[in-house]
Amino acid sequence: MLKFQYHYLLFAAIIFVIEVLIALYVQDGIIRPYIGDFLVVILIYCFFKSFLNLSVWAVAVGVLLFSYTIEVLQYFKIVELLHLQGSKLASTIIGTSFSWTDMLAYTLGVGFVLLVERIVAGKRMASQMKST
């Protein structure tokens, strides 16, 4: 079940840096709210895949369900219920407002992961068939 895969950790680190740069320097209506949410599910996916030897689908669905859960908790004002509204870190990580467009961004991000994984798996299979 555990297996270290450095390339996933490298991708997660790169996306993390991009996310931090977006959070610090981008104040717009498209990249920060939508691309950031699109990328965060890819970041979480890559992080878990770097340590877990689970199927692509299992990790992707798990990440999507986790993301949906966080978004639903935002709807119920979880930050306020936990009395964390004074914490900028908690408000930033958990979020404070529900949005259907966030749900769409998470779905598209996981869809992108599945597409990339399928392309990579197809290339691996083609490469293996050539070498045999």
C-alpha positions as CSV (number, residue, x, y, z in Angstrom):
1,M,0.0,0.0,0.0
2,L,2.9,2.4,0.6
3,K,5.3,3.1,-2.2
4,F,7.3,6.3,-2.7
5,Q,7.1,7.7,-6.1
6,Y,9.4,10.8,-6.3
7,H,7.9,12.1,-9.6
8,Y,4.5,12.7,-7.9
9,L,6.1,14.4,-5.0
10,L,8.1,16.6,-7.4
11,F,4.8,17.6,-9.2
12,A,3.1,18.3,-5.9
13,A,6.0,20.5,-4.8
14,I,5.9,22.4,-8.1
15,I,2.2,22.9,-7.9
16,F,2.5,24.0,-4.2
17,V,4.9,26.7,-5.2
18,I,2.5,27.8,-8.0
19,E,-0.4,27.9,-5.5
20,V,1.7,30.0,-3.0
21,L,2.7,32.4,-5.8
22,I,-1.0,32.7,-6.8
23,A,-2.1,33.3,-3.2
24,L,0.6,36.0,-2.7
25,Y,0.7,37.8,-6.0
26,V,-2.5,37.3,-8.0
27,Q,-5.5,39.3,-7.1
28,D,-7.9,38.7,-10.0
29,G,-11.2,37.2,-10.7
30,I,-10.1,34.1,-12.7
31,I,-6.7,32.7,-11.8
32,R,-6.9,33.0,-8.1
33,P,-10.4,31.6,-7.6
34,Y,-10.7,29.1,-10.4
35,I,-7.2,28.0,-11.5
36,G,-6.2,27.9,-7.8
37,D,-9.1,25.4,-7.1
38,F,-8.3,23.5,-10.3
39,L,-4.7,23.1,-9.2
40,V,-5.3,22.3,-5.6
41,V,-7.0,18.9,-6.4
42,I,-4.0,18.1,-8.6
43,L,-1.7,19.0,-5.8
44,I,-3.5,16.8,-3.3
45,Y,-3.7,14.0,-5.8
46,C,0.1,14.1,-6.6
47,F,0.9,14.3,-2.9
48,F,-1.1,11.2,-2.0
49,K,0.1,9.3,-5.1
50,S,3.7,10.1,-4.0
51,F,3.3,7.8,-1.0
52,L,0.3,5.5,-1.7
53,N,0.3,2.7,-4.1
54,L,-3.4,2.9,-4.9
55,S,-5.1,2.9,-8.2
56,V,-5.4,6.2,-10.1
57,W,-9.2,6.0,-9.8
58,A,-9.1,5.4,-6.0
59,V,-6.9,8.4,-5.3
60,A,-8.8,10.6,-7.8
61,V,-12.2,9.8,-6.4
62,G,-10.9,10.1,-2.8
63,V,-9.4,13.6,-3.6
64,L,-12.6,14.7,-5.3
65,L,-14.8,13.5,-2.4
66,F,-12.5,15.2,0.1
67,S,-12.7,18.5,-1.9
68,Y,-16.5,18.3,-2.1
69,T,-16.6,17.7,1.6
70,I,-14.5,20.7,2.4
71,E,-16.7,22.8,0.1
72,V,-19.9,21.6,1.8
73,L,-18.4,22.3,5.2
74,Q,-17.9,25.9,3.9
75,Y,-21.6,26.0,3.1
76,F,-22.2,25.2,6.8
77,K,-19.7,27.8,7.9
78,I,-17.3,25.3,9.5
79,V,-14.7,28.0,10.2
80,E,-17.2,29.9,12.4
81,L,-18.5,26.8,14.0
82,L,-15.0,25.9,15.1
83,H,-14.4,29.5,16.3
84,L,-11.5,29.9,13.9
85,Q,-12.7,33.0,12.0
86,G,-9.9,35.0,13.6
87,S,-7.3,32.7,12.0
88,K,-6.3,33.8,8.6
89,L,-4.6,30.5,8.0
90,A,-7.7,28.4,8.9
91,S,-9.9,30.7,6.7
92,T,-7.5,30.4,3.8
93,I,-7.0,26.6,4.0
94,I,-10.5,25.6,4.8
95,G,-12.2,28.5,3.0
96,T,-15.2,30.5,4.1
97,S,-17.7,30.5,1.3
98,F,-19.4,27.8,-0.7
99,S,-19.4,28.0,-4.4
100,W,-20.7,25.7,-7.1
101,T,-17.9,27.0,-9.4
102,D,-15.4,25.7,-6.9
103,M,-17.1,22.3,-7.2
104,L,-16.8,22.5,-11.0
105,A,-13.1,23.5,-10.7
106,Y,-12.4,20.5,-8.5
107,T,-14.2,18.2,-10.9
108,L,-12.3,19.6,-13.9
109,G,-9.0,19.3,-12.0
110,V,-9.6,15.6,-11.2
111,G,-10.8,15.0,-14.8
112,F,-7.6,16.5,-16.0
113,V,-5.6,14.2,-13.7
114,L,-7.5,11.2,-15.0
115,L,-6.9,12.3,-18.6
116,V,-3.1,12.8,-18.0
117,E,-2.8,9.5,-16.2
118,R,-4.6,7.7,-19.1
119,I,-2.3,9.3,-21.7
120,V,0.8,8.4,-19.6
121,A,-0.4,4.8,-19.1
122,G,-1.0,4.5,-22.8
123,K,2.5,5.7,-23.6
124,R,4.0,3.3,-21.0
125,M,2.0,0.4,-22.5
126,A,3.1,1.3,-26.1
127,S,6.7,1.6,-25.0
128,Q,6.6,-1.8,-23.2
129,M,5.0,-3.4,-26.3
130,K,7.8,-2.0,-28.5
131,S,10.6,-3.4,-26.2
132,T,9.2,-6.9,-26.2
